[in-house]
Amino acid sequence: MASKPPAAHEQETIGGRLKRLRLERGLSQRELASPGVSYAYISRIEAGARQPSVKALRRLAGRLGVSADYLETGAELPPAEGRELRLANLELAVRLGEGGDLDEALETLLADALAAGDAATATRARVALAQAARARGDLGRMMRHLEASLEGRPFDPLRRPETYAGLGEAYIASGRPQLAVALYERCLAVVRELGGAAVLETRYATLLANAVTEAGDSARAADLVEGTLRRVEDGGLLGQVRLHRSLGRLAEAEGRPDVALDEARRALALLDAEDESLAFARAHVLAASLLIARQDADGAAAHLDAAERLLVSARSADVALVSVRRAQVAGLRGDGAEAVRLARAALAGPGDELPELRGSALYALGDGLALEGERDAADAAYSEAVGLLEDRRQWREATHAARAWARMLRDAGREQAALDVLDRAAALGLNAVPGDAPTP
């Protein structure tokens, strides 16, 4: 019996497929090239002299309007699944920070989804575009994409936390914390009403506390975070899994199988996730930060102890932030040597990759050096800290750091320098006054 001839896509090489698709779209090798994928590299792939990397496959596929799987294997997918696969590859690229020409590929996918009436994919594409804009620091574009993704859709903080979190963040960064407060209050109310979503309740409470702090009410922020932790810490991951399962069953009974499938996927994904402990840890760190501002060293230390127990496999930035807060607690307790040690440990970690954390660490370092009598070194640390915190628009912490700097200068007998820094602190403080932000 004769064997079945191979399918056309099995006979075509990756290089041959790449060349065919390029020519079909009227592109030269130079026009198809992008950062990290040169025209010479494309030429070698097409000639069969080079096997493309996974990263190159994704970039080339995005520019050609096909999936990376199709470019690699030639296997076709139904249009909806093909769009979902293209989107998944692009979402991964955004989250991994690959940058490049992702906007162009995402805009093409968005247009395809809208033309096909694929609202779910269009929404996800807009969120991915917003995330890419955020990575570039383009908050205006981020806000526009997120608002477009929400337009005409029901309010749903359970299924779309990333969208609401990002939108509130954009409001804060644009000087409108009141809008973020209102948004997060609404999200938190819905999550609490449904019950069982311990992680989401903690996350929205933490976001709301940050927004409330930016709006000038740090006392409410501290009470909010501590109260939420007391309410939900025993809920656990299983409570949220059960919630998604119940929502899925309800959607199935209402004849919405797409929503039911989405809920089932979320429940299964949560069982493998480590986000729960990280969400609780970050809430504890925020509570510690607010208590440090109240000069409550013991209360802050207790929250940092809880955070460290939860940050077993966390990324370095979270661990470094705990070190910064530990340094601040040591400073409150008058232990300058320990404050210096912990602050320098944090500075040796993420460094310039996280300037907002670096500013806080230098502030703590300045406090420790001042306690140790190393006033020239403290002067330099405070100066850099205030500059970084000001650049990052962290007005409140910049104001506190400037006041601490002025106290150190006054103790050193440098009255005029202290007065100059106090003037700067007053100017920084004006930026933190609630109600000054422009209204939309």
C-alpha positions in Angstrom: 0.0 0.0 0.0 1.4 3.4 -1.0 2.2 5.8 1.8 0.2 9.1 1.9 2.2 12.0 0.4 3.2 14.6 2.8 1.1 17.7 3.1 2.2 20.9 1.3 3.2 22.6 4.6 5.4 19.6 5.5 7.3 19.8 2.2 8.0 23.6 2.6 11.0 24.6 4.7 10.9 27.4 7.2 13.0 29.4 4.9 10.8 28.7 1.9 7.7 29.6 3.9 9.3 32.8 5.1 10.3 33.9 1.6 6.8 33.0 0.2 5.0 35.0 2.9 7.4 37.9 2.5 6.9 38.1 -1.3 3.1 37.6 -1.0 3.1 40.8 1.1 5.4 42.7 -1.2 8.1 43.1 1.3 11.9 43.2 0.8 14.2 41.5 3.3 15.2 45.0 4.5 11.5 46.0 4.9 10.8 42.8 6.9 13.9 43.4 9.2 13.5 44.7 12.7 15.7 45.3 15.8 17.3 41.9 16.5 16.3 40.4 13.2 18.5 41.9 10.5 17.9 41.5 6.7 21.2 39.5 6.5 19.7 37.1 9.2 16.5 36.8 7.2 18.5 36.1 4.0 20.3 33.2 5.8 17.0 31.8 7.1 15.5 31.9 3.6 18.6 30.2 2.2 18.3 27.4 4.7 21.7 28.4 6.3 20.2 29.4 9.6 17.5 28.1 11.9 15.5 31.0 13.4 15.3 31.5 17.2 12.0 31.5 19.0 12.3 35.2 19.5 13.0 35.8 15.8 10.0 33.5 14.8 7.7 35.6 16.9 8.9 38.9 15.5 8.8 37.8 11.9 5.4 36.1 12.3 4.0 39.3 13.9 5.2 41.4 11.0 3.8 38.9 8.4 0.5 38.6 10.1 0.7 34.9 10.9 1.3 32.8 14.0 4.8 31.8 15.0 3.6 28.2 14.9 2.4 28.6 11.3 5.7 30.2 10.3 7.6 27.3 11.9 5.4 24.3 10.9 3.0 25.5 8.2 0.1 24.1 10.1 -3.0 26.2 9.7 -5.5 27.0 12.5 -9.1 28.2 12.3 -9.2 32.1 12.1 -10.3 32.6 15.7 -7.7 30.2 17.1 -5.1 31.7 14.8 -5.8 35.2 16.2 -5.7 33.8 19.8 -2.3 32.2 19.1 -0.9 35.4 17.6 -2.2 37.3 20.5 -0.8 34.9 23.1 2.7 35.2 21.5 2.4 39.0 21.5 1.2 39.1 25.1 4.1 37.0 26.1 6.5 39.3 24.3 5.0 42.4 26.0 5.3 40.8 29.4 8.8 39.7 28.8 9.8 43.2 27.8 10.9 42.3 24.3 9.8 45.7 23.0 10.7 46.2 19.3 7.8 46.6 16.9 5.1 44.9 19.0 2.7 47.9 18.6 2.6 47.4 14.9 1.8 43.7 15.2 -0.8 44.3 18.0 -2.5 47.1 15.9 -2.7 44.7 13.0 -4.2 42.0 15.2 -6.7 44.5 16.7 -7.9 45.5 13.3 -8.3 41.8 12.3 -10.2 41.1 15.4 -12.5 44.1 15.0 -13.2 43.2 11.3 -14.1 39.6 12.4 -16.3 40.8 15.3 -14.0 39.1 17.7 -14.6 41.4 20.7 -12.7 39.2 23.3 -9.5 39.2 21.2 -9.9 43.0 20.4 -10.1 43.7 24.1 -7.0 41.7 25.0 -5.1 43.3 22.2 -6.0 46.8 23.5 -4.8 45.7 27.0 -1.6 44.4 25.6 -1.1 47.7 23.7 -1.7 49.5 27.0 0.9 47.3 28.7 3.4 48.1 26.0 2.7 51.8 26.3 3.2 51.6 30.0 6.6 49.9 29.5 7.7 52.9 27.4 6.3 55.4 30.0 3.6 56.6 27.6 0.8 57.0 30.2 -1.5 58.9 27.9 -1.5 56.1 25.3 -1.8 53.5 28.0 -4.9 55.3 29.4 -6.6 55.6 26.0 -6.1 51.9 25.2 -7.5 50.8 28.6 -10.5 53.1 28.4 -11.2 51.9 24.9 -11.0 48.3 26.1 -13.7 49.0 28.7 -16.0 51.0 26.4 -19.4 49.3 26.0 -18.5 46.4 28.3 -20.0 45.6 31.7 -18.1 46.6 34.8 -16.2 43.4 35.7 -13.3 43.8 38.2 -13.3 40.1 38.9 -12.3 39.0 35.4 -10.3 42.1 34.4 -8.1 43.2 37.3 -5.1 44.1 35.2 -7.2 46.6 33.2 -8.6 48.4 36.2 -5.3 48.3 38.0 -3.5 49.8 35.1 -6.2 52.5 34.5 -6.0 53.6 38.1 -2.2 53.7 37.9 -2.4 56.0 34.8 -4.9 58.3 36.7 -2.4 58.6 39.6 0.6 59.2 37.3 -1.3 61.9 35.5 -2.0 63.8 38.7 -5.6 62.6 39.2 -5.6 60.3 42.2 -9.2 61.1 43.0 -10.3 59.2 39.9 -8.2 56.2 40.9 -9.7 56.3 44.4 -13.2 56.3 42.9 -12.4 53.5 40.5 -10.7 51.2 43.1 -13.5 51.8 45.6 -16.0 50.6 43.1 -13.9 47.6 42.2 -13.4 46.7 45.9 -17.1 47.0 46.7 -18.0 44.6 43.9 -15.3 42.0 44.9 -16.4 42.2 48.6 -20.1 41.8 47.7 -19.4 38.6 45.8 -17.1 37.2 48.5 -14.5 34.5 48.2 -12.0 36.4 46.1 -9.4 36.9 48.8 -6.5 37.7 46.5 -8.5 40.2 44.4 -9.8 41.9 47.5 -6.3 42.2 48.9 -5.0 43.5 45.6 -7.8 46.1 45.1 -7.4 47.2 48.8 -3.7 47.7 48.2 -4.3 49.7 45.1 -6.9 51.8 46.8 -4.6 52.4 49.8 -1.9 53.6 47.4 -4.3 55.9 45.7 -5.7 57.2 49.0 -2.2 57.9 50.1 -1.5 59.9 46.9 -4.7 61.8 47.6 -3.4 62.8 51.0 -5.2 60.4 53.5 -2.5 58.1 54.8 -4.4 57.3 58.0 -7.3 55.8 56.0 -4.8 53.9 53.8 -3.2 52.2 56.8 -6.5 51.3 58.3 -7.7 50.0 54.9 -4.8 47.6 54.3 -4.6 46.3 57.9 -8.4 45.8 58.0 -8.4 43.9 54.7 -5.6 41.7 55.7 -7.5 40.7 58.9 -10.6 40.0 56.8 -9.2 37.9 54.0 -5.9 36.3 55.1 -7.7 33.1 56.0 -9.6 32.9 52.8 -6.8 31.4 50.8 -6.4 30.4 47.2 -9.1 27.8 47.3 -11.8 30.4 48.0 -11.0 32.2 44.8 -10.8 28.9 42.8 -14.3 28.1 44.1 -15.5 31.5 43.2 -14.4 31.2 39.6 -15.9 27.7 39.5 -19.3 29.0 40.7 -19.2 31.9 38.2 -18.4 29.4 35.5 -21.4 27.2 36.4 -23.7 30.3 36.5 -22.5 31.4 33.1 -23.1 27.9 31.6 -26.6 27.8 33.1 -27.2 31.2 31.5 -26.1 30.0 28.0 -22.8 31.7 28.0 -20.3 28.9 27.3 -17.4 31.3 26.3 -17.6 32.9 29.7 -17.9 29.5 31.5 -14.8 28.3 29.7 -12.9 31.4 30.7 -13.9 30.9 34.3 -12.8 27.3 34.2 -9.5 28.2 32.8 -9.0 30.9 35.5 -9.8 28.4 38.2 -7.3 25.9 36.9 -4.6 28.5 36.4 -5.0 29.7 40.0 -4.3 26.3 41.3 -0.8 26.6 39.9 -0.3 30.3 40.6 2.0 31.8 43.3 0.4 35.2 43.0 -1.6 34.8 46.2 1.4 34.9 48.6 2.9 37.7 46.7 -0.3 39.8 46.8 -0.5 39.3 50.6 3.3 40.1 51.0 3.0 43.3 49.1 0.0 44.3 51.2 2.1 43.7 54.3 4.9 45.8 52.9 2.5 48.6 52.1 1.1 48.5 55.7 4.7 48.6 57.0 5.4 51.7 54.9 2.4 53.5 56.2 3.3 52.6 59.8 6.9 53.8 59.3 5.4 57.2 58.3 3.6 57.1 61.6 6.9 56.4 63.4 5.5 53.0 64.5 8.7 50.8 64.3 7.3 47.8 66.1 4.1 47.7 64.1 6.0 48.0 60.8 8.5 45.3 61.8 5.6 42.9 62.5 4.2 43.4 59.0 7.7 43.0 57.4 8.1 39.7 59.3 4.8 38.5 57.8 6.0 39.7 54.3 9.3 37.9 54.5 7.5 34.6 55.4 5.5 35.0 52.1 8.3 36.1 49.8 10.0 32.7 49.6 10.3 32.7 45.8 9.6 36.3 45.1 11.5 38.4 42.5 14.5 40.4 43.8 12.7 43.8 43.7 10.1 42.7 46.3 12.9 41.3 48.6 14.9 44.5 48.2 11.9 46.6 49.1 11.6 44.7 52.4 15.3 45.4 53.0 14.6 49.1 52.4 11.7 49.1 54.9 13.8 47.2 57.4 16.5 49.9 57.1 13.9 52.5 57.8 12.7 50.6 60.9 16.3 50.4 62.1 16.6 54.1 61.6 13.5 54.7 63.7 15.0 52.6 66.4 18.2 54.5 66.3 20.3 51.6 65.0 22.3 53.5 62.4 24.7 50.6 61.6 21.9 48.2 60.8 20.1 50.9 58.7 23.2 51.4 56.7 23.8 47.7 56.2 20.2 47.0 55.0 20.0 50.0 52.8 23.3 49.1 51.1 22.1 45.5 50.6 19.0 46.9 48.8 21.1 49.2 46.7 23.3 46.3 45.7 20.2 44.5 44.3 18.1 46.0 41.5 20.0 49.2 41.4 19.3 51.6 38.5 16.6 49.2 37.1 14.2 50.5 39.8 14.9 54.2 40.4 11.8 54.5 42.6 13.2 51.9 45.0 16.7 53.3 44.7 15.4 56.7 46.0 13.8 55.1 49.0 17.0 53.1 49.7 19.2 56.2 49.6 16.8 58.0 51.9 17.1 55.1 54.4 20.9 55.1 53.9 21.0 58.8 54.6 19.1 58.3 57.9 21.6 55.5 58.9 24.7 57.5 58.0 23.3 60.5 59.9 22.8 58.4 63.0 26.4 57.1 62.6 27.7 60.6 62.5 28.9 60.3 58.9 27.4 63.6 57.9 29.2 64.2 54.6 28.1 60.8 53.3 24.6 61.3 54.6 24.5 64.7 52.8 25.3 63.0 49.5 22.8 60.1 50.1 20.0 62.5 51.0 20.7 64.7 48.0 20.6 61.8 45.5 17.5 60.4 47.3 15.5 63.6 47.0 16.5 64.0 43.4 15.4 60.5 42.4 12.2 60.6 44.4 11.3 64.0 42.8 12.1 62.7 39.3 9.7 59.8 40.0 7.0 62.2 41.3 7.0 60.5 44.7 6.3 63.8 46.3 5.5 62.7 49.8 8.5 60.5 50.3 10.7 63.2 48.7 9.3 65.7 51.1 10.0 63.5 54.1 13.5 62.8 52.8 14.2 66.5 52.4 13.0 67.3 55.9 15.3 64.6 57.3 18.1 66.0 55.3 17.5 69.5 56.7 17.4 68.1 60.3 20.8 66.5 59.7 22.3 69.7 58.3 20.9 71.8 61.2 22.4 69.3 63.7 25.8 69.7 61.8 25.5 73.5 62.3 25.0 74.2 58.6 22.0 76.5 59.1 21.9 78.2 55.7 22.1 74.8 53.9 19.3 73.5 56.2 17.1 76.5 55.3 17.7 75.9 51.6 16.7 72.3 51.9 13.6 73.2 54.0 12.6 75.5 51.2 12.9 72.7 48.8 10.9 70.4 51.1 8.1 73.0 51.2 8.0 73.2 47.4 7.9 69.4 47.1 5.1 69.3 49.7 3.0 71.6 47.6 2.9 68.9 44.9 1.6 66.4 47.5 -1.3 68.5 48.6 -4.6 66.9 47.6 -7.0 68.9 45.4 -4.3 70.6 43.4 -4.4 68.1 40.6 -6.2 69.1 37.4 -9.7 67.7 36.8 -10.5 65.9 33.6 
